[in-house]
Amino acid sequence: MGSSFIVSGGSECTPDGRHVPGGAVGSKHCTNQAFDMWSAGKDRKKVFCCAKECGAMYIQDEGSVWHFQTVFGLNKSSDVLPNDDDCKCNK
């Protein structure tokens, strides 16, 4: 059985390509390559491993939300994307 979660940041963007007013220009949210998920009550390791298995290339822990992208971050960064060995115990 699955688990529900709340997407707290989708593709809402300003006309100049920022995710939110004052945000970074060129946000992956604006190209539907990223979303934020409310982290409350979720098992970080399980969620991050599941995201990796589903194709996430970049994950950033932003405190109250987790940011997921289908493309690498700046300079090909994966930030806190778990490695394969960390995810083996979740299967």
LUMSERO-485256 format. One record per atom (N, C-alpha, C): residue number from 0; residue in three letters; atom name; x negated, y, z negated. Coordinates in steps of 0.02 Angstrom, whole numbers. Atoms other than C-alpha are relative to their C-alpha. Layout:
REM residues N
{rec NUM 'ALA' 'CA' {X Y Z}}
...
END
This chain:
REM residues 91
{rec 0 'MET' 'N' {-42 -59 0}}
{rec 0 'MET' 'CA' {0 0 0}}
{rec 0 'MET' 'C' {-44 62 0}}
{rec 1 'GLY' 'N' {39 -61 -6}}
{rec 1 'GLY' 'CA' {-64 172 45}}
{rec 1 'GLY' 'C' {10 47 -58}}
{rec 2 'SER' 'N' {-4 -51 52}}
{rec 2 'SER' 'CA' {-85 325 -61}}
{rec 2 'SER' 'C' {14 67 34}}
{rec 3 'SER' 'N' {-14 -66 -30}}
{rec 3 'SER' 'CA' {-17 499 -29}}
{rec 3 'SER' 'C' {-53 50 -20}}
{rec 4 'PHE' 'N' {47 -54 16}}
{rec 4 'PHE' 'CA' {-122 656 -25}}
{rec 4 'PHE' 'C' {28 64 30}}
{rec 5 'ILE' 'N' {-23 -66 -23}}
{rec 5 'ILE' 'CA' {-98 842 6}}
{rec 5 'ILE' 'C' {-54 33 42}}
{rec 6 'VAL' 'N' {45 -40 -42}}
{rec 6 'VAL' 'CA' {-180 931 152}}
{rec 6 'VAL' 'C' {10 72 -19}}
{rec 7 'SER' 'N' {-6 -68 25}}
{rec 7 'SER' 'CA' {-216 1103 83}}
{rec 7 'SER' 'C' {-29 52 48}}
{rec 8 'GLY' 'N' {27 -46 -50}}
{rec 8 'GLY' 'CA' {-300 1179 235}}
{rec 8 'GLY' 'C' {-3 -34 67}}
{rec 9 'GLY' 'N' {-1 30 -67}}
{rec 9 'GLY' 'CA' {-257 1134 413}}
{rec 9 'GLY' 'C' {-32 46 51}}
{rec 10 'SER' 'N' {29 -38 -55}}
{rec 10 'SER' 'CA' {-281 1233 572}}
{rec 10 'SER' 'C' {24 73 2}}
{rec 11 'GLU' 'N' {-21 -70 -1}}
{rec 11 'GLU' 'CA' {-208 1401 520}}
{rec 11 'GLU' 'C' {-61 46 6}}
{rec 12 'CYS' 'N' {59 -41 -15}}
{rec 12 'CYS' 'CA' {-325 1533 590}}
{rec 12 'CYS' 'C' {20 71 16}}
{rec 13 'THR' 'N' {-10 -70 -18}}
{rec 13 'THR' 'CA' {-342 1719 614}}
{rec 13 'THR' 'C' {-14 7 75}}
{rec 14 'PRO' 'N' {11 -9 -72}}
{rec 14 'PRO' 'CA' {-345 1789 792}}
{rec 14 'PRO' 'C' {-73 0 21}}
{rec 15 'ASP' 'N' {71 0 -18}}
{rec 15 'ASP' 'CA' {-535 1806 785}}
{rec 15 'ASP' 'C' {-35 -66 -14}}
{rec 16 'GLY' 'N' {29 66 8}}
{rec 16 'GLY' 'CA' {-561 1620 750}}
{rec 16 'GLY' 'C' {-27 -16 -68}}
{rec 17 'ARG' 'N' {19 15 69}}
{rec 17 'ARG' 'CA' {-581 1622 562}}
{rec 17 'ARG' 'C' {54 -41 -32}}
{rec 18 'HIS' 'N' {-48 44 33}}
{rec 18 'HIS' 'CA' {-498 1489 454}}
{rec 18 'HIS' 'C' {47 40 -45}}
{rec 19 'VAL' 'N' {-39 -44 43}}
{rec 19 'VAL' 'CA' {-439 1621 330}}
{rec 19 'VAL' 'C' {-32 69 6}}
{rec 20 'PRO' 'N' {32 -66 -2}}
{rec 20 'PRO' 'CA' {-466 1809 322}}
{rec 20 'PRO' 'C' {-64 1 -41}}
{rec 21 'GLY' 'N' {65 -2 33}}
{rec 21 'GLY' 'CA' {-649 1833 278}}
{rec 21 'GLY' 'C' {-39 -64 8}}
{rec 22 'GLY' 'N' {34 64 -11}}
{rec 22 'GLY' 'CA' {-692 1654 327}}
{rec 22 'GLY' 'C' {-49 3 57}}
{rec 23 'ALA' 'N' {52 4 -52}}
{rec 23 'ALA' 'CA' {-825 1598 448}}
{rec 23 'ALA' 'C' {31 -1 70}}
{rec 24 'VAL' 'N' {-21 2 -70}}
{rec 24 'VAL' 'CA' {-802 1634 633}}
{rec 24 'VAL' 'C' {-19 -68 29}}
{rec 25 'GLY' 'N' {15 65 -30}}
{rec 25 'GLY' 'CA' {-794 1473 734}}
{rec 25 'GLY' 'C' {17 -59 -45}}
{rec 26 'SER' 'N' {-19 53 47}}
{rec 26 'SER' 'CA' {-715 1371 594}}
{rec 26 'SER' 'C' {26 -61 37}}
{rec 27 'LYS' 'N' {-24 63 -30}}
{rec 27 'LYS' 'CA' {-686 1189 640}}
{rec 27 'LYS' 'C' {74 -11 -14}}
{rec 28 'HIS' 'N' {-72 2 12}}
{rec 28 'HIS' 'CA' {-513 1211 564}}
{rec 28 'HIS' 'C' {37 26 61}}
{rec 29 'CYS' 'N' {-34 -33 -56}}
{rec 29 'CYS' 'CA' {-470 1321 713}}
{rec 29 'CYS' 'C' {0 -42 64}}
{rec 30 'THR' 'N' {2 44 -58}}
{rec 30 'THR' 'CA' {-514 1184 838}}
{rec 30 'THR' 'C' {27 -70 -18}}
{rec 31 'ASN' 'N' {-30 63 23}}
{rec 31 'ASN' 'CA' {-422 1047 741}}
{rec 31 'ASN' 'C' {-52 -55 -10}}
{rec 32 'GLN' 'N' {52 48 14}}
{rec 32 'GLN' 'CA' {-587 963 697}}
{rec 32 'GLN' 'C' {-15 -5 -75}}
{rec 33 'ALA' 'N' {11 1 72}}
{rec 33 'ALA' 'CA' {-571 991 509}}
{rec 33 'ALA' 'C' {65 11 -37}}
{rec 34 'PHE' 'N' {-56 -14 45}}
{rec 34 'PHE' 'CA' {-450 991 365}}
{rec 34 'PHE' 'C' {-26 -4 -71}}
{rec 35 'ASP' 'N' {16 3 71}}
{rec 35 'ASP' 'CA' {-455 1014 177}}
{rec 35 'ASP' 'C' {54 -41 -35}}
{rec 36 'MET' 'N' {-46 43 37}}
{rec 36 'MET' 'CA' {-377 891 56}}
{rec 36 'MET' 'C' {-6 17 -74}}
{rec 37 'TRP' 'N' {0 -12 72}}
{rec 37 'TRP' 'CA' {-326 928 -123}}
{rec 37 'TRP' 'C' {-28 -61 -35}}
{rec 38 'SER' 'N' {37 56 29}}
{rec 38 'SER' 'CA' {-441 820 -230}}
{rec 38 'SER' 'C' {29 -27 -66}}
{rec 39 'ALA' 'N' {-25 18 66}}
{rec 39 'ALA' 'CA' {-340 810 -392}}
{rec 39 'ALA' 'C' {27 -72 -2}}
{rec 40 'GLY' 'N' {-25 67 13}}
{rec 40 'GLY' 'CA' {-314 633 -455}}
{rec 40 'GLY' 'C' {-24 -53 49}}
{rec 41 'LYS' 'N' {24 48 -49}}
{rec 41 'LYS' 'CA' {-407 549 -312}}
{rec 41 'LYS' 'C' {-69 -26 -18}}
{rec 42 'ASP' 'N' {65 31 10}}
{rec 42 'ASP' 'CA' {-555 430 -321}}
{rec 42 'ASP' 'C' {-47 24 56}}
{rec 43 'ARG' 'N' {45 -32 -49}}
{rec 43 'ARG' 'CA' {-693 529 -234}}
{rec 43 'ARG' 'C' {-34 -51 44}}
{rec 44 'LYS' 'N' {38 50 -39}}
{rec 44 'LYS' 'CA' {-795 377 -181}}
{rec 44 'LYS' 'C' {45 -36 49}}
{rec 45 'LYS' 'N' {-45 36 -45}}
{rec 45 'LYS' 'CA' {-647 283 -109}}
{rec 45 'LYS' 'C' {24 44 58}}
{rec 46 'VAL' 'N' {-24 -46 -51}}
{rec 46 'VAL' 'CA' {-580 435 -15}}
{rec 46 'VAL' 'C' {-56 15 50}}
{rec 47 'PHE' 'N' {54 -17 -45}}
{rec 47 'PHE' 'CA' {-751 481 56}}
{rec 47 'PHE' 'C' {-19 -59 44}}
{rec 48 'CYS' 'N' {16 60 -40}}
{rec 48 'CYS' 'CA' {-787 301 111}}
{rec 48 'CYS' 'C' {55 -13 52}}
{rec 49 'CYS' 'N' {-55 9 -48}}
{rec 49 'CYS' 'CA' {-615 289 192}}
{rec 49 'CYS' 'C' {-6 51 56}}
{rec 50 'ALA' 'N' {7 -52 -50}}
{rec 50 'ALA' 'CA' {-644 455 282}}
{rec 50 'ALA' 'C' {-57 -18 48}}
{rec 51 'LYS' 'N' {56 20 -43}}
{rec 51 'LYS' 'CA' {-812 392 346}}
{rec 51 'LYS' 'C' {21 -56 47}}
{rec 52 'GLU' 'N' {-23 56 -41}}
{rec 52 'GLU' 'CA' {-733 230 408}}
{rec 52 'GLU' 'C' {49 24 54}}
{rec 53 'CYS' 'N' {-49 -27 -48}}
{rec 53 'CYS' 'CA' {-601 336 498}}
{rec 53 'CYS' 'C' {-32 51 48}}
{rec 54 'GLY' 'N' {35 -42 -48}}
{rec 54 'GLY' 'CA' {-733 439 590}}
{rec 54 'GLY' 'C' {-25 67 -25}}
{rec 55 'ALA' 'N' {26 -63 25}}
{rec 55 'ALA' 'CA' {-778 584 476}}
{rec 55 'ALA' 'C' {-76 3 11}}
{rec 56 'MET' 'N' {72 -10 -11}}
{rec 56 'MET' 'CA' {-950 653 520}}
{rec 56 'MET' 'C' {-30 48 -51}}
{rec 57 'TYR' 'N' {23 -49 49}}
{rec 57 'TYR' 'CA' {-959 785 383}}
{rec 57 'TYR' 'C' {53 6 -54}}
{rec 58 'ILE' 'N' {-45 -9 57}}
{rec 58 'ILE' 'CA' {-884 799 209}}
{rec 58 'ILE' 'C' {-34 50 -47}}
{rec 59 'GLN' 'N' {26 -47 48}}
{rec 59 'GLN' 'CA' {-905 943 89}}
{rec 59 'GLN' 'C' {47 2 -61}}
{rec 60 'ASP' 'N' {-38 -5 62}}
{rec 60 'ASP' 'CA' {-849 941 -93}}
{rec 60 'ASP' 'C' {3 74 -18}}
{rec 61 'GLU' 'N' {-9 -71 14}}
{rec 61 'GLU' 'CA' {-778 1115 -120}}
{rec 61 'GLU' 'C' {33 12 -68}}
{rec 62 'GLY' 'N' {-30 -7 66}}
{rec 62 'GLY' 'CA' {-718 1085 -298}}
{rec 62 'GLY' 'C' {71 -26 -2}}
{rec 63 'SER' 'N' {-70 21 3}}
{rec 63 'SER' 'CA' {-529 1083 -299}}
{rec 63 'SER' 'C' {25 -31 65}}
{rec 64 'VAL' 'N' {-17 33 -63}}
{rec 64 'VAL' 'CA' {-525 1028 -117}}
{rec 64 'VAL' 'C' {-62 -33 29}}
{rec 65 'TRP' 'N' {53 31 -39}}
{rec 65 'TRP' 'CA' {-629 915 -6}}
{rec 65 'TRP' 'C' {10 18 73}}
{rec 66 'HIS' 'N' {-1 -21 -70}}
{rec 66 'HIS' 'CA' {-671 971 170}}
{rec 66 'HIS' 'C' {-26 -58 43}}
{rec 67 'PHE' 'N' {19 55 -45}}
{rec 67 'PHE' 'CA' {-678 839 309}}
{rec 67 'PHE' 'C' {-3 26 71}}
{rec 68 'GLN' 'N' {8 -19 -70}}
{rec 68 'GLN' 'CA' {-739 862 488}}
{rec 68 'GLN' 'C' {-13 -61 43}}
{rec 69 'THR' 'N' {13 53 -47}}
{rec 69 'THR' 'CA' {-743 751 641}}
{rec 69 'THR' 'C' {-65 12 38}}
{rec 70 'VAL' 'N' {65 -16 -30}}
{rec 70 'VAL' 'CA' {-907 834 694}}
{rec 70 'VAL' 'C' {-49 17 -57}}
{rec 71 'PHE' 'N' {50 -18 50}}
{rec 71 'PHE' 'CA' {-1071 863 602}}
{rec 71 'PHE' 'C' {4 74 -18}}
{rec 72 'GLY' 'N' {4 -70 20}}
{rec 72 'GLY' 'CA' {-1098 1024 506}}
{rec 72 'GLY' 'C' {-59 34 33}}
{rec 73 'LEU' 'N' {57 -37 -27}}
{rec 73 'LEU' 'CA' {-1231 1155 543}}
{rec 73 'LEU' 'C' {-63 -42 -5}}
{rec 74 'ASN' 'N' {64 36 -3}}
{rec 74 'ASN' 'CA' {-1400 1082 591}}
{rec 74 'ASN' 'C' {9 -75 -7}}
{rec 75 'LYS' 'N' {-17 71 1}}
{rec 75 'LYS' 'CA' {-1318 910 610}}
{rec 75 'LYS' 'C' {6 -28 -71}}
{rec 76 'SER' 'N' {-9 20 69}}
{rec 76 'SER' 'CA' {-1284 905 423}}
{rec 76 'SER' 'C' {61 -44 -8}}
{rec 77 'SER' 'N' {-58 41 18}}
{rec 77 'SER' 'CA' {-1169 772 351}}
{rec 77 'SER' 'C' {21 15 -72}}
{rec 78 'ASP' 'N' {-11 -21 69}}
{rec 78 'ASP' 'CA' {-1173 851 176}}
{rec 78 'ASP' 'C' {8 -60 -46}}
{rec 79 'VAL' 'N' {-8 54 48}}
{rec 79 'VAL' 'CA' {-1098 723 55}}
{rec 79 'VAL' 'C' {32 -62 30}}
{rec 80 'LEU' 'N' {-24 61 -32}}
{rec 80 'LEU' 'CA' {-1048 591 183}}
{rec 80 'LEU' 'C' {-36 -60 -31}}
{rec 81 'PRO' 'N' {34 55 33}}
{rec 81 'PRO' 'CA' {-1082 426 93}}
{rec 81 'PRO' 'C' {-38 -44 50}}
{rec 82 'ASN' 'N' {35 46 -44}}
{rec 82 'ASN' 'CA' {-1207 303 163}}
{rec 82 'ASN' 'C' {36 -68 0}}
{rec 83 'ASP' 'N' {-35 63 -8}}
{rec 83 'ASP' 'CA' {-1152 129 217}}
{rec 83 'ASP' 'C' {-5 -44 -63}}
{rec 84 'ASP' 'N' {8 41 60}}
{rec 84 'ASP' 'CA' {-1222 44 61}}
{rec 84 'ASP' 'C' {47 22 -57}}
{rec 85 'ASP' 'N' {-45 -26 52}}
{rec 85 'ASP' 'CA' {-1117 157 -52}}
{rec 85 'ASP' 'C' {72 -23 11}}
{rec 86 'CYS' 'N' {-69 17 -16}}
{rec 86 'CYS' 'CA' {-958 101 36}}
{rec 86 'CYS' 'C' {13 -75 0}}
{rec 87 'LYS' 'N' {-9 72 -4}}
{rec 87 'LYS' 'CA' {-986 -88 35}}
{rec 87 'LYS' 'C' {46 -28 -54}}
{rec 88 'CYS' 'N' {-39 27 56}}
{rec 88 'CYS' 'CA' {-904 -115 -135}}
{rec 88 'CYS' 'C' {74 17 6}}
{rec 89 'ASN' 'N' {-71 -19 -8}}
{rec 89 'ASN' 'CA' {-741 -34 -75}}
{rec 89 'ASN' 'C' {39 -48 45}}
{rec 90 'LYS' 'N' {-34 45 -47}}
{rec 90 'LYS' 'CA' {-701 -176 46}}
{rec 90 'LYS' 'C' {27 -60 -34}}
END
